[in-house]
Amino acid sequence: MTEIQSLLKLQELDMKCRDLETALRELPVRRQIDVLEEDLSTLRERLSCANQELNQARKEQKHEEWEIKDITMTISSISQKLYGGLVSNPREIENMRTRLDTLEVTKGKLEDGVIGIMEKVEALESEITDVNSGISRKEIELGKLTQKRDLEITDISAKLTDAIEERKRLQSVISDPLIRKYEQLAQDRGGFAVAPIRGNLCGGCHVALPSSIVILAKPNDRIVRCENCGRILCWQE
């Protein structure tokens, strides 16, 4: 293999390395993982809010139940006095009846409120169960995707390492001046410094090459450049 042919092979390895590096950066599974992590973050935030709401609702329920208990005891005490013959004053009896009516109304409203809170608690508990189930499913899916990502990274990284090592071996048989010329051209031509000759066309710019240029390039023993794009030409059988 001549230096020019080695240079073309070197370019192929450089392109392979770039493709593998791009593949590492742009693994589709990375985006899937990002979406799942966003979903999990949203679910965990909702779970936290639901738990806070549930704790608050339970506190409100307990408070209301204590108020109902106190009112019930007060009603019982007043009723014992009123109907136990302990009070004989008509005005006092009337006041007690009015007080009982007021307490019964208040108790009824509190009991209705407790029912509403209990319904809220039940709904929150159901929501928390559903959210926890959703989190579990997402975590399992995330685990699988993470494993898939790690396997893909390992596979691509191994291929990249092999390509880099092969490039080092190949570069060692190419002269430094030619390497420097190649690297400068690659920088100027978007990584495409060596163009294979296809028929009589430059593989870089696809312009027809003069027969004299093709004849000079065929042995691949010297630097012959396309007069149109300036790339180094490499004859391929």
C-alpha positions in Angstrom: 0.0 0.0 0.0 1.5 3.4 -1.0 1.4 6.5 1.1 -1.4 8.0 -0.9 -3.5 4.8 -0.5 -2.7 4.8 3.2 -3.7 8.5 3.3 -7.1 7.6 1.8 -7.5 4.8 4.4 -6.5 7.3 7.1 -9.3 9.6 5.9 -11.8 6.8 6.0 -10.8 6.1 9.6 -11.1 9.8 10.5 -14.6 9.9 9.1 -15.4 6.7 11.0 -14.1 8.3 14.2 -16.2 11.4 13.6 -19.3 9.3 12.9 -18.8 7.3 16.1 -18.2 10.4 18.2 -21.4 11.8 16.7 -23.2 8.6 17.5 -22.1 8.7 21.1 -23.3 12.3 21.5 -26.6 11.7 19.7 -27.8 8.3 20.9 -31.6 8.2 20.4 -31.9 6.5 23.8 -30.4 9.6 25.5 -33.4 11.6 24.4 -35.8 8.8 25.6 -34.0 8.9 28.9 -34.3 12.7 29.1 -38.1 12.5 28.4 -38.5 9.7 31.0 -36.6 11.7 33.6 -38.7 14.8 33.0 -41.8 12.6 33.4 -40.5 11.2 36.6 -39.7 14.6 37.9 -43.3 15.8 37.1 -44.8 12.7 38.8 -42.6 13.0 41.9 -43.5 16.7 42.2 -47.2 15.8 41.9 -46.7 13.0 44.5 -45.1 15.5 46.9 -48.0 18.0 46.4 -50.6 15.3 46.8 -49.0 14.0 50.1 -48.9 17.6 51.4 -52.6 18.1 50.5 -53.4 14.7 52.1 -51.7 15.6 55.4 -53.4 18.9 55.5 -56.8 17.4 54.7 -56.3 14.8 57.5 -55.4 17.6 60.0 -58.5 19.5 59.0 -60.6 16.3 59.3 -59.2 15.6 62.8 -59.8 19.3 63.8 -63.4 19.2 62.6 -64.0 15.8 64.3 -62.7 17.2 67.6 -65.1 20.2 67.2 -68.0 17.9 66.5 -67.1 15.9 69.6 -67.0 19.0 71.8 -70.3 20.2 70.4 -71.9 16.8 70.9 -70.7 16.8 74.5 -72.1 20.3 75.0 -75.4 19.3 73.4 -75.6 16.3 75.7 -74.9 18.4 78.8 -77.5 21.0 77.9 -80.1 18.3 77.0 -79.6 16.6 80.4 -80.2 19.9 82.2 -83.1 20.8 79.9 -84.9 17.5 79.9 -83.8 16.2 83.3 -85.9 18.7 85.2 -82.9 20.6 86.4 -84.1 23.9 85.0 -87.5 25.4 85.7 -87.1 29.1 84.7 -89.0 29.6 81.4 -86.5 32.2 80.1 -83.6 29.9 80.9 -85.4 27.0 79.2 -86.0 29.1 76.1 -82.3 30.1 76.0 -81.2 26.5 76.3 -83.5 25.4 73.4 -82.2 28.3 71.3 -78.6 27.3 72.2 -79.4 23.6 71.3 -80.8 24.6 67.9 -77.7 26.7 67.2 -75.4 23.9 68.2 -77.3 21.3 66.1 -77.0 23.6 63.0 -73.3 24.1 63.7 -72.8 20.4 64.2 -74.6 19.6 61.0 -72.4 22.0 59.0 -69.3 20.5 60.6 -70.5 16.9 59.8 -71.1 18.0 56.2 -67.6 19.5 56.1 -66.1 16.3 57.4 -67.8 14.3 54.7 -66.4 16.6 52.1 -62.9 16.3 53.6 -63.2 12.5 53.7 -64.1 12.4 50.0 -61.1 14.6 49.4 -58.9 12.3 51.4 -60.2 9.3 49.5 -59.5 11.0 46.1 -56.0 12.0 47.2 -55.2 8.5 48.4 -56.4 7.1 45.1 -54.3 9.7 43.2 -51.2 8.9 45.3 -51.6 5.2 44.6 -51.9 5.9 40.9 -48.9 8.3 40.9 -46.8 5.8 42.8 -47.7 3.1 40.3 -46.8 5.5 37.4 -43.5 6.2 39.1 -42.7 2.5 39.5 -43.5 1.8 35.8 -41.3 4.8 34.7 -38.4 3.7 37.0 -38.5 0.2 35.5 -38.6 1.6 32.0 -35.8 4.1 32.9 -33.7 1.2 34.2 -34.0 -0.7 31.0 -33.2 2.3 28.9 -30.2 3.2 31.0 -28.9 -0.3 30.6 -29.5 -0.1 26.8 -27.7 3.3 26.7 -24.7 1.9 28.7 -24.4 -1.1 26.4 -24.6 1.1 23.3 -22.0 3.4 24.7 -19.7 0.5 25.6 -20.1 -0.9 22.0 -19.5 2.4 20.2 -16.6 3.3 22.6 -14.9 0.0 21.8 -15.3 0.6 18.1 -14.0 4.2 18.5 -11.0 2.9 20.4 -10.2 0.3 17.8 -10.5 3.0 15.0 -8.2 5.4 16.9 -5.6 2.6 17.4 -5.8 1.6 13.8 -5.4 5.3 12.8 -2.2 5.6 15.0 -0.7 2.5 13.3 -1.5 3.8 9.9 -0.3 7.3 10.6 3.1 5.8 11.6 3.8 4.7 8.0 2.9 8.0 6.4 5.5 10.8 6.3 5.0 13.8 8.6 5.0 16.3 5.7 2.2 14.4 4.0 0.3 14.1 7.2 0.6 17.9 7.8 -0.6 18.6 4.2 -3.5 16.2 4.7 -4.6 17.7 8.0 -4.5 21.2 6.5 -6.5 20.1 3.5 -9.0 18.3 5.7 -9.4 21.4 7.7 -10.0 23.5 4.6 -12.3 20.9 2.9 -14.6 19.8 5.7 -12.6 16.7 6.5 -12.5 15.5 2.9 -8.9 15.9 1.8 -8.3 12.8 -0.3 -10.5 12.2 -3.3 -10.7 8.7 -5.0 -10.7 8.8 -8.7 -13.9 7.2 -10.1 -13.6 6.6 -13.8 -12.1 9.9 -14.8 -14.0 11.9 -12.2 -12.7 13.5 -9.0 -14.5 11.8 -6.1 -14.5 15.1 -4.3 -16.0 17.7 -6.7 -17.1 15.2 -9.4 -15.5 17.2 -12.1 -13.9 15.3 -15.1 -10.1 15.0 -14.7 -7.7 15.5 -17.7 -6.3 12.2 -18.8 -2.8 13.4 -18.0 -3.8 13.9 -14.4 -5.4 10.5 -14.2 -2.2 8.9 -15.7 0.0 10.8 -13.1 -2.3 9.7 -10.2 -2.6 6.0 -11.2 0.6 4.8 -9.6 -0.4 6.5 -6.3 3.3 7.2 -5.7 3.1 11.0 -5.6 0.9 13.9 -4.6 -1.4 14.7 -7.5 -4.2 17.2 -6.8 -7.5 17.9 -8.5 -7.1 21.2 -10.5 -10.7 22.1 -9.5 -11.0 21.4 -5.8 -7.4 21.0 -4.8 -7.9 17.6 -3.1 -5.2 14.9 -3.2 -6.2 12.3 -5.8 -6.0 8.5 -5.2 -6.5 6.0 -8.0 -8.7 3.1 -7.1 -9.0 0.0 -9.3 
